[in-house]
């Protein structure tokens, strides 16, 4: 569960960065 949340947050962070 933690891994999925971290992955989702990372994806959002990348989209924000782009």
PDB file with SEQRES, HELIX, SHEET and CRYST1 records, atoms N, CA, C and O in Angstrom:
SEQRES   1 A   18  UNK UNK UNK UNK UNK UNK UNK UNK UNK UNK UNK UNK UNK          
SEQRES   2 A   18  UNK UNK UNK UNK UNK                                          
HELIX    1 AA1 UNK A    2  UNK A   17  1                                  16    
CRYST1    1.000    1.000    1.000  90.00  90.00  90.00 P 1           1          
ATOM      1  N   UNK A   1       0.851  -1.200   0.000  1.00  0.00           N  
ATOM      2  CA  UNK A   1       0.000   0.000   0.000  1.00  0.00           C  
ATOM      3  C   UNK A   1       0.883   1.245   0.000  1.00  0.00           C  
ATOM      4  O   UNK A   1       0.667   2.169  -0.785  1.00  0.00           O  
ATOM      5  N   UNK A   2       1.861   1.262   0.872  1.00  0.00           N  
ATOM      6  CA  UNK A   2       2.750   2.436   0.931  1.00  0.00           C  
ATOM      7  C   UNK A   2       3.436   2.667  -0.406  1.00  0.00           C  
ATOM      8  O   UNK A   2       3.610   3.805  -0.842  1.00  0.00           O  
ATOM      9  N   UNK A   3       3.822   1.571  -1.050  1.00  0.00           N  
ATOM     10  CA  UNK A   3       4.540   1.706  -2.324  1.00  0.00           C  
ATOM     11  C   UNK A   3       3.627   2.365  -3.360  1.00  0.00           C  
ATOM     12  O   UNK A   3       4.049   3.258  -4.095  1.00  0.00           O  
ATOM     13  N   UNK A   4       2.376   1.913  -3.408  1.00  0.00           N  
ATOM     14  CA  UNK A   4       1.453   2.500  -4.398  1.00  0.00           C  
ATOM     15  C   UNK A   4       1.278   3.987  -4.140  1.00  0.00           C  
ATOM     16  O   UNK A   4       1.277   4.790  -5.073  1.00  0.00           O  
ATOM     17  N   UNK A   5       1.132   4.353  -2.880  1.00  0.00           N  
ATOM     18  CA  UNK A   5       0.934   5.777  -2.551  1.00  0.00           C  
ATOM     19  C   UNK A   5       2.169   6.576  -2.971  1.00  0.00           C  
ATOM     20  O   UNK A   5       2.053   7.649  -3.563  1.00  0.00           O  
ATOM     21  N   UNK A   6       3.328   6.051  -2.664  1.00  0.00           N  
ATOM     22  CA  UNK A   6       4.566   6.763  -3.012  1.00  0.00           C  
ATOM     23  C   UNK A   6       4.655   6.901  -4.527  1.00  0.00           C  
ATOM     24  O   UNK A   6       5.046   7.949  -5.041  1.00  0.00           O  
ATOM     25  N   UNK A   7       4.292   5.840  -5.235  1.00  0.00           N  
ATOM     26  CA  UNK A   7       4.357   5.889  -6.702  1.00  0.00           C  
ATOM     27  C   UNK A   7       3.410   6.962  -7.231  1.00  0.00           C  
ATOM     28  O   UNK A   7       3.763   7.729  -8.127  1.00  0.00           O  
ATOM     29  N   UNK A   8       2.214   7.008  -6.671  1.00  0.00           N  
ATOM     30  CA  UNK A   8       1.228   8.001  -7.128  1.00  0.00           C  
ATOM     31  C   UNK A   8       1.746   9.406  -6.846  1.00  0.00           C  
ATOM     32  O   UNK A   8       1.668  10.287  -7.702  1.00  0.00           O  
ATOM     33  N   UNK A   9       2.270   9.610  -5.658  1.00  0.00           N  
ATOM     34  CA  UNK A   9       2.782  10.944  -5.311  1.00  0.00           C  
ATOM     35  C   UNK A   9       3.927  11.317  -6.246  1.00  0.00           C  
ATOM     36  O   UNK A   9       4.028  12.458  -6.696  1.00  0.00           O  
ATOM     37  N   UNK A  10       4.779  10.353  -6.529  1.00  0.00           N  
ATOM     38  CA  UNK A  10       5.926  10.622  -7.414  1.00  0.00           C  
ATOM     39  C   UNK A  10       5.420  11.019  -8.803  1.00  0.00           C  
ATOM     40  O   UNK A  10       5.924  11.967  -9.405  1.00  0.00           O  
ATOM     41  N   UNK A  11       4.434  10.298  -9.299  1.00  0.00           N  
ATOM     42  CA  UNK A  11       3.887  10.603 -10.625  1.00  0.00           C  
ATOM     43  C   UNK A  11       3.312  12.015 -10.635  1.00  0.00           C  
ATOM     44  O   UNK A  11       3.549  12.777 -11.573  1.00  0.00           O  
ATOM     45  N   UNK A  12       2.561  12.366  -9.601  1.00  0.00           N  
ATOM     46  CA  UNK A  12       1.981  13.711  -9.549  1.00  0.00           C  
ATOM     47  C   UNK A  12       3.084  14.758  -9.487  1.00  0.00           C  
ATOM     48  O   UNK A  12       3.001  15.799 -10.139  1.00  0.00           O  
ATOM     49  N   UNK A  13       4.109  14.479  -8.704  1.00  0.00           N  
ATOM     50  CA  UNK A  13       5.212  15.429  -8.577  1.00  0.00           C  
ATOM     51  C   UNK A  13       5.886  15.640  -9.930  1.00  0.00           C  
ATOM     52  O   UNK A  13       6.249  16.761 -10.286  1.00  0.00           O  
ATOM     53  N   UNK A  14       6.048  14.549 -10.677  1.00  0.00           N  
ATOM     54  CA  UNK A  14       6.694  14.663 -11.995  1.00  0.00           C  
ATOM     55  C   UNK A  14       5.814  15.512 -12.918  1.00  0.00           C  
ATOM     56  O   UNK A  14       6.307  16.405 -13.607  1.00  0.00           O  
ATOM     57  N   UNK A  15       4.507  15.225 -12.927  1.00  0.00           N  
ATOM     58  CA  UNK A  15       3.613  15.987 -13.792  1.00  0.00           C  
ATOM     59  C   UNK A  15       3.669  17.464 -13.428  1.00  0.00           C  
ATOM     60  O   UNK A  15       3.667  18.325 -14.308  1.00  0.00           O  
ATOM     61  N   UNK A  16       3.718  17.754 -12.143  1.00  0.00           N  
ATOM     62  CA  UNK A  16       3.778  19.152 -11.706  1.00  0.00           C  
ATOM     63  C   UNK A  16       5.083  19.782 -12.189  1.00  0.00           C  
ATOM     64  O   UNK A  16       5.104  20.924 -12.649  1.00  0.00           O  
ATOM     65  N   UNK A  17       6.164  19.023 -12.076  1.00  0.00           N  
ATOM     66  CA  UNK A  17       7.472  19.548 -12.493  1.00  0.00           C  
ATOM     67  C   UNK A  17       7.461  19.861 -13.979  1.00  0.00           C  
ATOM     68  O   UNK A  17       8.015  20.870 -14.416  1.00  0.00           O  
ATOM     69  N   UNK A  18       6.830  18.994 -14.746  1.00  0.00           N  
ATOM     70  CA  UNK A  18       6.801  19.194 -16.200  1.00  0.00           C  
ATOM     71  C   UNK A  18       5.845  20.334 -16.490  1.00  0.00           C  
ATOM     72  O   UNK A  18       5.648  20.695 -17.651  1.00  0.00           O  
TER      73      UNK A  18                                                      
END                                                                             
